[in-house]
């Protein structure tokens, strides 16, 4: 799912993000997949979860590897 990207000045960007405590969950895999969809839709090179309103310490970076999405299965 593509999420709106928050812009500078949005108060949600000032919140302190929480560490990810549970890895390998459906929720985390879904978040990362949504972040990749959102980043690609915006022609971006990277995205942090707080930029889509999720206060977690998750950051992704994009590159031209067509198999990049397969890396999500390891989360």
N, C-alpha and C positions, 0 to 999 in steps of 0.2 A: 504494500500500500504506500502510496506517495503522500507524504505529510507536508503541510506548509512549513517553510523555514522561517523561524523568527528573525526579526531584524533588530539591529542595534537600537537600544532605547526600550526594548521590551523588558519589563521587570523580571520576567521568568529567567532571563539570562543572568541575572544577578544572584540567583539562588545557589547555595553550596550543594554540589552534586554528591550523591552517595556512592560508595564503592559497590561493585557487583559482588554479591555474597554467594549466589547460587549459579554455578556454571552448568551447562548441559541441559538447561530447561527449555521448554517449548517457548516460553515468553522471551527468553534471551535470543533464541534463534529467530523468532519472529521480528524482534526489534532490529537485529542486525540486518535481516533481509529487507525490512522496510527502510532502513537507513541507506542501504545500497540502492534501492529503487528510487528513493528521494534524491540521493546524490547524483545518480545518472540522469534523472529527469531535469535537474538543474545544471547539468553539464559541469558538475563540480569535481574537485580532486580529492576532497575529504569532507567529513561531516562528524560532528560531535552530537551525542544524544541530546544535550541541553538545547541545541539549535532547533530541535523539533519538539521541544517542550517536555522532554523526559529527563528528570534530574538524576541521571546515572553517569558514572565515569566510563563511558564507552566512546571510543573514537574509531572511525574507519578511514582508510585511504584507498583510493581507486587507482587502478592501473589497467593496461590494455590486455591483460590475460583473460581470454574468453572462458577459462575454467575457474575463475576466481570464486564464483558462487559455490563451487563444490567444496571449498574450504569451510563453508558454513556447517557441513555435516560433522566436523570435528568439535563443534562447540558443545 
